[in-house]
Amino acid sequence: SSSYFSRRVIGAWLVVTPAALYLSNLLLVSAYSRFVQREGTRRAVFAGFNEVSQSLASRLASHPQWGVKVVGFFDDRSVERLNMGADARLIGGLADLASFAKDNAIGVIFVALPIRHVQRVLDLLDDLKDTTTSIYYVPDFFLSDLIQSRSGEVAGIPVIAILDTNCDPDD
């Protein structure tokens, strides 16, 4: 194919294309950041304060381009018992979450309660059914030493494999 294109054209293409791609990426990221700032960010709260919720909150705070601002945490334990740092804010108990979400334009709620507290999660979801917020469950698999857990589906239904004894070692 060198007979169809001169070596100067190919050399220029090899130099200009990566630079153009890099610059266009910078422009798109900048435009997206301005769009997020102009349109506003979604306010988020966490139901439950633990290592997983802290980790997710710090990741969201370090990436403002994702458009999620963490307002604080709801937990039934006291600040002293939770060992909260200065960067974390306890807003109230779990019973206060639904009214706070309605009154403060909360767009996202991350439920980070331990998997062993299924009834508390169900009660919380029942309280939140009248809100217009997006609700995500953040499982604490790694805190519970469930190293082999993974998500998947069985017959089209999403499942979380807590312990899969029939797993393929190459999987």
SULSUL-V835036 format. One record per helix or strand of 2 or more residues. SS is the DSSP state (helix for helix, strand for strand). FROM is the first residue (numbers start at 1). TO is the last residue. Records with the same first field share a line. If there is no record, write none. Layout:
SS->FROM-TO, FROM-TO
This chain:
helix->7-39, 51-62, 64-66, 79-82, 94-103, 118-130
strand->42-47, 68-74, 90-92, 108-111, 134-137, 150-154, 157-161
